[in-house]
Amino acid sequence: MLHTIATPTLWAVTIAAVVVLIALDFLLTRRPHEVSMKEALGWSAFYIALPLAFGVWVWSAHGSQTGFEYYTGYIVEKSLSVDNLFVFMLLLAAFAVPRHLQQKVLLFGIVGALVLRGIFIALGAAALSRWDVVFLIFGAILLATAVKLFVEALQGHDQEVDPEEMLAVRLGRKIGLKPMAIVVLAIFATDIIFAVDSVPAVYGITGDPYLVFATNAFALLGLRALYFVLEGALSKLVHLSYGLAAILAFIGVKLGLHWAHGHWAGVPVVPTWLSLVIIVGILAVTVTTSLIASSRSEREEVLESSDA
């Protein structure tokens, strides 16, 4: 049986808090409006401060090991959620969703992602508690996803979305859904894909279903506001797919080692503190090289336009 820090009361309080925050978001978006940078920054700061403060409680109440697991899981999930945001941005652009309606569509996508990940987390916990080979399966899924991301990045297809090729969009058109409903359906379809990647990834950091849920919830809740903060900057993260591929591959190997260690004691395992250092290092390199590459590309475009 999987170990967890959560009591039934803690589960109830956490789920109630998530529901209240979602209800607050729906209340804020009840009247469609364009989100100002000030509003987006304010809510983004709140949704970053909240999980950081919660991590302080986890660390003080349950020790440094659990605290490391929580923060590492949160960073992994937040990183994957940025990729989530990029796909949302491409879908909203492809469907030409008006700016004043974008946050409502995003909110539906976030709720869908939370529900789907909750289901995947429960199924993952049940499977892991019965069969340790699931760690190996999760590792294989992450390695396959990492290879896919890396190949698509090399081919230049990592930043392309064609809604007309999506099964959900074709089905939506066939049954006569309205355009806005089709957009939401397309986002739900991408939510399923991201849930398949993100849940095994965080289970590679911690085996506690509560921490898995908490890190996923905190990573997703602030996406609506973060979208409008990063909207312009997302296109500059040109190496994001390489970074995510490296992170998923690392966690996939970590899961494989964890499974092997359970059968052969001599097989080493990767400590959580080292996982945190490696993941933060990969993200730092990814952001730095992305900004350098984007800056160089912009300079070349300016030179080409001036020569013309």
BELLINUR-V207377 format. One record per pair of residues at least 24 apart in sequence whose ideal C-beta (glycine too) atoms are under 10 Angstrom apart, sorted by the first residue. I is the first residue (numbers start at 1). GAP is how many residues later the second one is. If there is no record, write none. Layout:
# BELLINUR-V207377
i=I gap=GAP
i=I gap=GAP
This chain:
# BELLINUR-V207377
i=1 gap=124
i=1 gap=127
i=1 gap=128
i=1 gap=129
i=2 gap=122
i=2 gap=123
i=2 gap=124
i=2 gap=126
i=2 gap=127
i=2 gap=201
i=2 gap=204
i=2 gap=205
i=2 gap=206
i=2 gap=207
i=2 gap=208
i=2 gap=210
i=3 gap=63
i=3 gap=203
i=3 gap=204
i=3 gap=205
i=3 gap=206
i=3 gap=207
i=4 gap=121
i=4 gap=202
i=4 gap=203
i=4 gap=204
i=4 gap=205
i=4 gap=206
i=4 gap=207
i=4 gap=208
i=4 gap=209
i=5 gap=53
i=5 gap=56
i=5 gap=57
i=5 gap=58
i=5 gap=61
i=5 gap=64
i=5 gap=65
i=5 gap=201
i=5 gap=203
i=5 gap=205
i=5 gap=206
i=5 gap=209
i=6 gap=202
i=6 gap=203
i=6 gap=204
i=6 gap=205
i=6 gap=207
i=6 gap=208
i=7 gap=203
i=10 gap=200
i=10 gap=204
i=11 gap=198
i=11 gap=199
i=11 gap=202
i=14 gap=40
i=14 gap=196
i=14 gap=199
i=14 gap=200
i=14 gap=203
i=15 gap=103
i=15 gap=198
i=15 gap=202
i=17 gap=33
i=17 gap=37
i=17 gap=200
i=17 gap=204
i=18 gap=96
i=18 gap=100
i=18 gap=195
i=18 gap=196
i=18 gap=199
i=18 gap=200
i=18 gap=202
i=18 gap=203
i=19 gap=95
i=21 gap=25
i=21 gap=26
i=21 gap=29
i=21 gap=196
i=21 gap=197
i=21 gap=200
i=21 gap=201
i=22 gap=85
i=22 gap=88
i=22 gap=89
i=22 gap=92
i=22 gap=195
i=22 gap=198
i=22 gap=199
i=24 gap=197
i=25 gap=78
i=25 gap=79
i=25 gap=81
i=25 gap=82
i=25 gap=85
i=25 gap=86
i=25 gap=196
i=25 gap=197
i=25 gap=199
i=25 gap=200
i=26 gap=78
i=26 gap=81
i=26 gap=82
i=26 gap=85
i=28 gap=75
i=28 gap=79
i=28 gap=196
i=28 gap=197
i=29 gap=72
i=29 gap=73
i=29 gap=74
i=29 gap=75
i=29 gap=76
i=29 gap=77
i=29 gap=78
i=29 gap=79
i=29 gap=195
i=30 gap=74
i=31 gap=69
i=31 gap=73
i=32 gap=66
i=32 gap=67
i=32 gap=68
i=32 gap=69
i=32 gap=70
i=32 gap=71
i=32 gap=72
i=33 gap=66
i=33 gap=67
i=33 gap=68
i=33 gap=70
i=33 gap=71
i=34 gap=64
i=34 gap=65
i=34 gap=66
i=34 gap=67
i=34 gap=68
i=34 gap=69
i=34 gap=194
i=35 gap=64
i=35 gap=65
i=35 gap=67
i=35 gap=68
i=35 gap=71
i=35 gap=189
i=35 gap=190
i=35 gap=192
i=35 gap=193
i=35 gap=194
i=35 gap=196
i=36 gap=192
i=37 gap=191
i=37 gap=192
i=37 gap=194
i=37 gap=195
i=39 gap=64
i=39 gap=186
i=39 gap=189
i=39 gap=190
i=40 gap=63
i=40 gap=184
i=40 gap=185
i=40 gap=186
i=40 gap=187
i=40 gap=188
i=40 gap=189
i=40 gap=190
i=40 gap=191
i=41 gap=184
i=41 gap=185
i=41 gap=187
i=41 gap=188
i=42 gap=183
i=43 gap=178
i=43 gap=179
i=43 gap=181
i=43 gap=182
i=43 gap=183
i=43 gap=185
i=43 gap=186
i=44 gap=178
i=44 gap=179
i=44 gap=180
i=44 gap=181
i=44 gap=182
i=44 gap=183
i=44 gap=184
i=44 gap=185
i=44 gap=186
i=45 gap=177
i=45 gap=180
i=45 gap=184
i=46 gap=175
i=46 gap=176
i=46 gap=179
i=47 gap=171
i=47 gap=172
i=47 gap=173
i=47 gap=174
i=47 gap=175
i=47 gap=176
i=47 gap=177
i=47 gap=178
i=47 gap=179
i=48 gap=26
i=48 gap=30
i=48 gap=170
i=48 gap=174
i=48 gap=177
i=48 gap=178
i=49 gap=173
i=50 gap=168
i=50 gap=171
i=50 gap=172
i=51 gap=26
i=51 gap=27
i=51 gap=163
i=51 gap=164
i=51 gap=166
i=51 gap=167
i=51 gap=168
i=51 gap=170
i=51 gap=171
i=52 gap=166
i=54 gap=160
i=54 gap=161
i=54 gap=164
i=55 gap=159
i=55 gap=160
i=55 gap=163
i=58 gap=152
i=58 gap=153
i=58 gap=156
i=62 gap=146
i=62 gap=149
i=64 gap=208
i=64 gap=209
i=65 gap=141
i=65 gap=206
i=65 gap=207
i=65 gap=208
i=66 gap=140
i=66 gap=142
i=66 gap=145
i=66 gap=206
i=67 gap=205
i=68 gap=137
i=68 gap=138
i=68 gap=203
i=68 gap=204
i=68 gap=205
i=68 gap=206
i=68 gap=207
i=68 gap=208
i=69 gap=133
i=69 gap=136
i=69 gap=137
i=69 gap=138
i=69 gap=139
i=69 gap=142
i=69 gap=143
i=69 gap=146
i=69 gap=203
i=69 gap=204
i=69 gap=206
i=69 gap=207
i=70 gap=135
i=70 gap=136
i=70 gap=138
i=70 gap=140
i=70 gap=141
i=70 gap=144
i=70 gap=145
i=70 gap=148
i=70 gap=202
i=71 gap=134
i=71 gap=144
i=71 gap=201
i=71 gap=205
i=71 gap=209
i=72 gap=130
i=72 gap=132
i=72 gap=133
i=72 gap=134
i=72 gap=139
i=72 gap=143
i=72 gap=179
i=72 gap=200
i=72 gap=201
i=72 gap=202
i=72 gap=203
i=72 gap=204
i=72 gap=205
i=72 gap=206
i=72 gap=207
i=72 gap=208
i=73 gap=128
i=73 gap=129
i=73 gap=130
i=73 gap=131
i=73 gap=132
i=73 gap=133
i=73 gap=135
i=73 gap=138
i=73 gap=139
i=73 gap=141
i=73 gap=142
i=73 gap=143
i=73 gap=145
i=73 gap=146
i=73 gap=199
i=73 gap=202
i=73 gap=203
i=73 gap=206
i=74 gap=128
i=74 gap=131
i=74 gap=137
i=74 gap=140
i=74 gap=141
i=74 gap=142
i=74 gap=144
i=74 gap=145
i=75 gap=130
i=75 gap=140
i=75 gap=144
i=75 gap=172
i=75 gap=200
i=75 gap=201
i=75 gap=204
i=75 gap=205
i=75 gap=208
i=76 gap=122
i=76 gap=125
i=76 gap=126
i=76 gap=128
i=76 gap=129
i=76 gap=139
i=76 gap=143
i=76 gap=168
i=76 gap=171
i=76 gap=172
i=76 gap=174
i=76 gap=175
i=76 gap=199
i=76 gap=200
i=76 gap=203
i=76 gap=207
i=77 gap=40
i=77 gap=121
i=77 gap=122
i=77 gap=124
i=77 gap=125
i=77 gap=128
i=77 gap=135
i=77 gap=137
i=77 gap=138
i=77 gap=139
i=77 gap=140
i=77 gap=141
i=77 gap=142
i=77 gap=143
i=78 gap=137
i=78 gap=140
i=78 gap=141
i=78 gap=142
i=78 gap=144
i=78 gap=145
i=78 gap=148
i=78 gap=205
i=79 gap=119
i=79 gap=122
i=79 gap=140
i=79 gap=161
i=79 gap=164
i=79 gap=165
i=79 gap=168
i=79 gap=169
i=79 gap=200
i=79 gap=201
i=79 gap=203
i=79 gap=204
i=79 gap=207
i=80 gap=114
i=80 gap=117
i=80 gap=118
i=80 gap=121
i=80 gap=122
i=80 gap=136
i=80 gap=139
i=80 gap=164
i=80 gap=167
i=80 gap=168
i=81 gap=29
i=81 gap=32
i=81 gap=113
i=81 gap=117
i=81 gap=135
i=81 gap=137
i=81 gap=138
i=81 gap=139
i=81 gap=140
i=81 gap=141
i=81 gap=142
i=81 gap=145
i=82 gap=137
i=82 gap=141
i=82 gap=144
i=82 gap=145
i=82 gap=148
i=82 gap=151
i=82 gap=152
i=82 gap=155
i=82 gap=158
i=82 gap=161
i=82 gap=162
i=82 gap=201
i=83 gap=66
i=83 gap=75
i=83 gap=111
i=83 gap=114
i=83 gap=115
i=83 gap=151
i=83 gap=154
i=83 gap=157
i=83 gap=158
i=83 gap=160
i=83 gap=161
i=84 gap=25
i=84 gap=26
i=84 gap=29
i=84 gap=103
i=84 gap=106
i=84 gap=107
i=84 gap=109
i=84 gap=110
i=84 gap=111
i=84 gap=113
i=84 gap=114
i=84 gap=135
i=84 gap=136
i=84 gap=139
i=84 gap=143
i=85 gap=24
i=85 gap=138
i=85 gap=139
i=85 gap=141
i=85 gap=142
i=85 gap=144
i=85 gap=145
i=85 gap=146
i=85 gap=149
i=86 gap=72
i=86 gap=73
i=86 gap=75
i=86 gap=141
i=86 gap=144
i=86 gap=148
i=86 gap=149
i=86 gap=151
i=86 gap=154
i=86 gap=155
i=87 gap=72
i=87 gap=74
i=87 gap=99
i=87 gap=100
i=87 gap=103
i=87 gap=104
i=87 gap=106
i=87 gap=107
i=88 gap=25
i=88 gap=73
i=88 gap=95
i=88 gap=98
i=88 gap=99
i=88 gap=102
i=88 gap=103
i=88 gap=135
i=88 gap=136
i=88 gap=139
i=88 gap=146
i=89 gap=70
i=89 gap=72
i=89 gap=138
i=89 gap=141
i=89 gap=142
i=89 gap=145
i=89 gap=146
i=90 gap=69
i=90 gap=70
i=90 gap=71
i=90 gap=72
i=90 gap=73
i=90 gap=100
i=90 gap=144
i=91 gap=70
i=91 gap=72
i=91 gap=75
i=91 gap=78
i=91 gap=92
i=91 gap=93
i=91 gap=95
i=91 gap=96
i=91 gap=98
i=91 gap=99
i=92 gap=91
i=92 gap=94
i=92 gap=95
i=92 gap=135
i=92 gap=139
i=93 gap=68
i=94 gap=66
i=94 gap=67
i=94 gap=68
i=94 gap=69
i=94 gap=70
i=94 gap=72
i=94 gap=75
i=94 gap=89
i=94 gap=92
i=95 gap=68
i=95 gap=74
i=95 gap=84
i=95 gap=85
i=95 gap=87
i=95 gap=88
i=95 gap=91
i=95 gap=92
i=96 gap=83
i=96 gap=87
i=97 gap=82
i=97 gap=83
i=97 gap=86
i=98 gap=82
i=99 gap=129
i=99 gap=132
i=101 gap=79
i=101 gap=82
i=102 gap=81
i=102 gap=122
i=102 gap=125
i=102 gap=126
i=102 gap=129
i=103 gap=121
i=103 gap=122
i=103 gap=124
i=103 gap=125
i=104 gap=76
i=104 gap=80
i=104 gap=120
i=105 gap=75
i=105 gap=78
i=105 gap=79
i=105 gap=81
i=105 gap=82
i=105 gap=119
i=106 gap=78
i=106 gap=81
i=106 gap=117
i=106 gap=118
i=106 gap=119
i=106 gap=120
i=106 gap=121
i=106 gap=122
i=107 gap=77
i=107 gap=116
i=107 gap=117
i=108 gap=72
i=108 gap=73
i=108 gap=75
i=108 gap=76
i=108 gap=77
i=108 gap=79
i=108 gap=80
i=108 gap=83
i=109 gap=74
i=109 gap=75
i=109 gap=77
i=109 gap=78
i=109 gap=79
i=109 gap=81
i=109 gap=82
i=109 gap=111
i=109 gap=114
i=109 gap=115
i=109 gap=118
i=110 gap=77
i=110 gap=81
i=110 gap=110
i=110 gap=111
i=110 gap=112
i=110 gap=113
i=110 gap=114
i=110 gap=117
i=111 gap=73
i=111 gap=77
i=111 gap=80
i=111 gap=109
i=112 gap=72
i=112 gap=73
i=112 gap=75
i=112 gap=76
i=112 gap=77
i=112 gap=78
i=112 gap=79
i=112 gap=80
i=112 gap=83
i=112 gap=108
i=113 gap=74
i=113 gap=75
i=113 gap=77
i=113 gap=78
i=113 gap=79
i=113 gap=81
i=113 gap=82
i=113 gap=85
i=113 gap=103
i=113 gap=104
i=113 gap=106
i=113 gap=107
i=113 gap=110
i=114 gap=77
i=114 gap=81
i=114 gap=99
i=114 gap=102
i=114 gap=103
i=114 gap=106
i=114 gap=107
i=115 gap=73
i=115 gap=76
i=115 gap=80
i=116 gap=72
i=116 gap=75
i=116 gap=76
i=116 gap=77
i=116 gap=78
i=116 gap=79
i=116 gap=80
i=116 gap=82
i=116 gap=83
i=116 gap=100
i=117 gap=74
i=117 gap=75
i=117 gap=77
i=117 gap=78
i=117 gap=79
i=117 gap=81
i=117 gap=82
i=117 gap=85
i=117 gap=95
i=117 gap=96
i=117 gap=98
i=117 gap=99
i=117 gap=100
i=117 gap=102
i=117 gap=103
i=118 gap=77
i=118 gap=81
i=118 gap=94
i=118 gap=95
i=118 gap=98
i=118 gap=99
i=119 gap=76
i=119 gap=80
i=120 gap=72
i=120 gap=75
i=120 gap=76
i=120 gap=78
i=120 gap=79
i=120 gap=80
i=120 gap=83
i=120 gap=92
i=120 gap=96
i=121 gap=74
i=121 gap=77
i=121 gap=78
i=121 gap=81
i=121 gap=82
i=121 gap=88
i=121 gap=89
i=121 gap=91
i=121 gap=92
i=121 gap=95
i=121 gap=96
i=122 gap=77
i=122 gap=87
i=122 gap=90
i=122 gap=91
i=123 gap=76
i=124 gap=75
i=124 gap=76
i=124 gap=78
i=124 gap=79
i=124 gap=83
i=124 gap=85
i=124 gap=88
i=125 gap=74
i=125 gap=78
i=125 gap=82
i=125 gap=83
i=125 gap=84
i=125 gap=85
i=125 gap=87
i=125 gap=88
i=126 gap=83
i=127 gap=76
i=128 gap=75
i=128 gap=79
i=128 gap=81
i=129 gap=78
i=129 gap=80
i=132 gap=126
i=132 gap=127
i=132 gap=130
i=132 gap=131
i=133 gap=126
i=133 gap=129
i=133 gap=130
i=134 gap=66
i=134 gap=69
i=134 gap=121
i=134 gap=125
i=135 gap=65
i=135 gap=68
i=135 gap=69
i=135 gap=72
i=135 gap=119
i=135 gap=120
i=135 gap=121
i=135 gap=122
i=135 gap=123
i=135 gap=124
i=135 gap=125
i=135 gap=126
i=135 gap=127
i=136 gap=116
i=136 gap=119
i=136 gap=120
i=136 gap=122
i=136 gap=123
i=136 gap=124
i=137 gap=63
i=137 gap=118
i=137 gap=122
i=138 gap=61
i=138 gap=62
i=138 gap=63
i=138 gap=65
i=138 gap=66
i=138 gap=113
i=138 gap=114
i=138 gap=117
i=138 gap=118
i=138 gap=120
i=138 gap=121
i=139 gap=61
i=139 gap=64
i=139 gap=65
i=139 gap=109
i=139 gap=110
i=139 gap=112
i=139 gap=113
i=139 gap=114
i=139 gap=115
i=139 gap=116
i=139 gap=117
i=139 gap=118
i=139 gap=119
i=139 gap=120
i=139 gap=121
i=140 gap=60
i=140 gap=112
i=140 gap=115
i=140 gap=116
i=141 gap=55
i=141 gap=56
i=141 gap=58
i=141 gap=59
i=141 gap=60
i=141 gap=107
i=141 gap=111
i=141 gap=114
i=142 gap=54
i=142 gap=55
i=142 gap=56
i=142 gap=58
i=142 gap=59
i=142 gap=61
i=142 gap=62
i=142 gap=103
i=142 gap=105
i=142 gap=106
i=142 gap=107
i=142 gap=108
i=142 gap=109
i=142 gap=110
i=142 gap=111
i=142 gap=112
i=142 gap=113
i=142 gap=114
i=143 gap=102
i=143 gap=105
i=143 gap=106
i=143 gap=107
i=143 gap=108
i=143 gap=109
i=143 gap=110
i=143 gap=112
i=143 gap=113
i=144 gap=53
i=144 gap=104
i=144 gap=105
i=144 gap=108
i=145 gap=48
i=145 gap=51
i=145 gap=52
i=145 gap=53
i=145 gap=55
i=145 gap=56
i=145 gap=99
i=145 gap=100
i=145 gap=103
i=145 gap=104
i=145 gap=107
i=146 gap=51
i=146 gap=95
i=146 gap=98
i=146 gap=99
i=146 gap=100
i=146 gap=101
i=146 gap=102
i=146 gap=103
i=146 gap=104
i=146 gap=105
i=146 gap=106
i=146 gap=107
i=147 gap=98
i=147 gap=101
i=147 gap=102
i=147 gap=105
i=148 gap=49
i=148 gap=93
i=148 gap=97
i=148 gap=100
i=149 gap=48
i=149 gap=91
i=149 gap=92
i=149 gap=93
i=149 gap=94
i=149 gap=95
i=149 gap=96
i=149 gap=97
i=149 gap=98
i=149 gap=99
i=149 gap=100
i=150 gap=91
i=150 gap=92
i=150 gap=94
i=150 gap=95
i=150 gap=96
i=150 gap=98
i=150 gap=99
i=151 gap=90
i=151 gap=94
i=152 gap=89
i=152 gap=93
i=153 gap=85
i=153 gap=86
i=153 gap=87
i=153 gap=88
i=153 gap=89
i=153 gap=90
i=153 gap=91
i=153 gap=92
i=154 gap=87
i=154 gap=88
i=154 gap=91
i=157 gap=84
i=158 gap=80
i=158 gap=81
i=158 gap=82
i=158 gap=83
i=158 gap=84
i=158 gap=86
i=158 gap=87
i=159 gap=75
i=159 gap=76
i=159 gap=78
i=159 gap=79
i=159 gap=81
i=159 gap=82
i=161 gap=25
i=161 gap=29
i=163 gap=26
i=166 gap=24
i=168 gap=24
i=191 gap=29
i=194 gap=26
i=197 gap=47
i=197 gap=51
i=198 gap=50
i=200 gap=48
i=200 gap=51
i=200 gap=52
i=200 gap=55
i=201 gap=43
i=201 gap=46
i=201 gap=47
i=201 gap=49
i=201 gap=50
i=201 gap=51
i=201 gap=54
i=202 gap=49
i=203 gap=48
i=203 gap=52
i=203 gap=55
i=204 gap=43
i=204 gap=44
i=204 gap=46
i=204 gap=47
i=204 gap=48
i=204 gap=49
i=204 gap=50
i=204 gap=51
i=204 gap=52
i=204 gap=54
i=204 gap=66
i=204 gap=71
i=205 gap=46
i=205 gap=49
i=205 gap=50
i=205 gap=65
i=205 gap=67
i=205 gap=70
i=205 gap=71
i=205 gap=74
i=206 gap=66
i=207 gap=51
i=233 gap=54
i=233 gap=57
i=233 gap=58
i=233 gap=61
i=235 gap=55
i=235 gap=59
i=236 gap=51
i=236 gap=54
i=236 gap=55
i=236 gap=57
i=236 gap=58
i=236 gap=59
i=236 gap=61
i=236 gap=62
i=237 gap=49
i=237 gap=50
i=237 gap=52
i=237 gap=53
i=237 gap=54
i=237 gap=56
i=237 gap=57
i=238 gap=48
i=238 gap=51
i=238 gap=52
i=238 gap=53
i=238 gap=54
i=238 gap=55
i=238 gap=56
i=238 gap=59
i=239 gap=46
i=239 gap=47
i=239 gap=48
i=239 gap=49
i=239 gap=50
i=239 gap=51
i=239 gap=52
i=239 gap=53
i=239 gap=54
i=239 gap=55
i=240 gap=43
i=240 gap=46
i=240 gap=47
i=240 gap=50
i=241 gap=45
i=242 gap=40
i=242 gap=43
i=242 gap=44
i=242 gap=47
i=242 gap=48
i=243 gap=36
i=243 gap=39
i=243 gap=40
i=243 gap=41
i=243 gap=42
i=243 gap=43
i=243 gap=44
i=243 gap=46
i=243 gap=47
i=244 gap=38
i=244 gap=39
i=244 gap=42
i=245 gap=37
i=245 gap=41
i=246 gap=32
i=246 gap=33
i=246 gap=35
i=246 gap=36
i=246 gap=37
i=246 gap=39
i=246 gap=40
i=247 gap=28
i=247 gap=31
i=247 gap=32
i=247 gap=35
i=247 gap=36
i=247 gap=39
i=249 gap=33
i=250 gap=25
i=250 gap=28
i=250 gap=29
i=250 gap=32
i=251 gap=24
i=251 gap=27
i=251 gap=28
i=254 gap=24
